[in-house]
């Protein structure tokens, strides 16, 4: 039986999902005071189609909520996951979409909070 684990790797700023100790994917984040900003989620092509992205999202978001960190979903996969799944105790801070015709001073990475 395959052993699937999700762990938080703070030095690398990401949650990692492993299949039998092989890195299968990750969800990169950026910590801010009181919040965690999910930036990107990626599953290695060798592990796609196994439901690992959903398991990674579920466990990473539950862990962040359990730590009392407000979740800022900048990653499209994490945002879509949050639209379709309930995370008990989670505070979600949806990023504001820039208005059309925004100024060049806006940060397109969404890193300014």
N, C-alpha and C positions, 0 to 999 in steps of 0.2 A: 504494500500500500504506500502511496506517495505521501510524504510528510510535507504539508504546506504551512509555512510560517510567515507572519508579517511582523517586522520589528521596526522601531524608530531608530534611525541612525542620525543623531544630532550633529556629529562632526561633518557629515556629508549633506546635511539639510534635506533628508529624504526618508520616507518610509520605504522599506524594501520588502518584496515578497520573494520567498525562496521555495523552490521545489527540491526536496531532498538536498538541502544545503547549496543548491545552485541558484544564483541570482536570476530570477525570472522577470523581474520588472521593478519599477519604483514610482513613487509619487514625490516629486521635488516640492519643497516648501521653503518659505521665508518667514522666520519668526520675527514678530514685532511685539512690543509690550502689550500683553493681553490678547494677542491675536496670532493666528497662523494663516499665511497666505499660500494656498495651493497653486503652484505655477504650471506644472506639467506632469502628466502621467504617461508612462511608457511600459509596454510589455514586450519582451524579446519575441521576435517572430517565431522562434522555435516553441514558444509556450502559448501562442495565441489560440483562441477557440476552446480554452479550458475553463473559462469563467474566472480567471485570475484577476482581471482588472476590477471586476465587481467585488471580489473578496478583498482585494487591496484597498479599494475605496471604503468599503464598509468598516474594515478594521482601523484604518488610518483616521477616518472621521470620528468613529466611536472613541478612539484613544484621545484625539484632540479635544473632543467634547468633555471627556472624563477629566482632562487636565484643566478644564475651565477656560480653554482658549477659544475665542470667537473665530469662526471659520470664514475666510474670505476666499470664495471659489473663483480664482482667475483662470484656472485650467478648465477648458471646455468639458472634458470628461467628468471632472468632479462636479461642475455646475449641473450637468445633465443628471448625474447620479442623485444630487440633492433635490432636483425637481421631481424625482420619481420615488425617492426613498425617505423614510422618516429616520432621523438620528436622534434618539432620546437625549434630552438635555442639551442639545446643540444650539448655540447662538450663531445664526448665519448673518453675515454682513455682506449682502449682495453688492458687488462693485457697481458704481454709477457708470452708465454708458455716456460717453461724451456726446454732446449735441452735435448735429451735423454742422459742418463749417467751423469746427473747433479751431482754436488758435494753435500755432506751432509750439506754444509753450507747454501744452499738455504732454504728459508723459505717456506715450503709447504702450509702454510695458505695464502700466497700471501699478508701478512700484511706489508712487507717491501716495501716501495715505494720510 
